[in-house]
């Protein structure tokens, strides 16, 4: 499927900002089943300098600074992306059992396994603990194939938890999400990652977009989409496999990947340091358009 994604972020400040340094992770990755035909950022006011590089995880990062006083700051990312369908390529009941994968992560020393091992460790937003292990246990009985176990965990999170955009913030701990069974896609991805790490498995956070459809008979509203998050688990014979607990689905051709890392902190869409500004108002709009196959 061919998509156009427009992601617009606007800051309005109560007082002038004299200087700011920024990093944006808004440009989709180039990967095997995802081709970026055209991507770019428009920044207002014009930055004093701008450069792009890849971070430690291979994500595309744009660095720029604003050195003239301003009270409004707008970053618009526009991308055209082709996503190749992965339908029918996954058999959940086949493959290695999850305990064998856990053992393999500790014993093998090939480059791919060593690279994956870092995602089995705690990270700033996700720490494995007894609570997460207890929740995960039902999905991970002895001898169960890894993919079947992860799929079951995804289904349980989707069923057990309520999507509530007003309940959590970036500072809300996973223990609160688990106790109240509420949160957003970011929380559900972190929860699944914590559960998998509590079992000694490697899991990473994936940031991007998903195509959403309007109700029957209704026009799609421009800017009504949002950034999305899901998770991947490392499968030795297959590589990284994606799961979306918010929508209870294995991504096939509706998910557009911007970046991945240990947790949200590694793929924050826009962050920086400002001098001045006072109070601010933030507006974010995302529009994902299906341009056909």
GIRAWO-V988163 format. One record per helix or strand of 3 or more residues. SS is the DSSP state (H for helix, E for strand). FROM is the first residue (numbers start at 1). LEN is the number of residues. If there is no record, write none. Layout:
SS/FROM/LEN  SS/FROM/LEN
This chain:
E/2/23  E/34/11  E/49/6  E/60/7  E/70/14  H/98/10  H/111/10  H/130/8  H/146/15  H/174/7  H/185/14  E/203/8  E/227/9  E/239/6  E/255/7  H/264/3  E/270/7  E/280/13
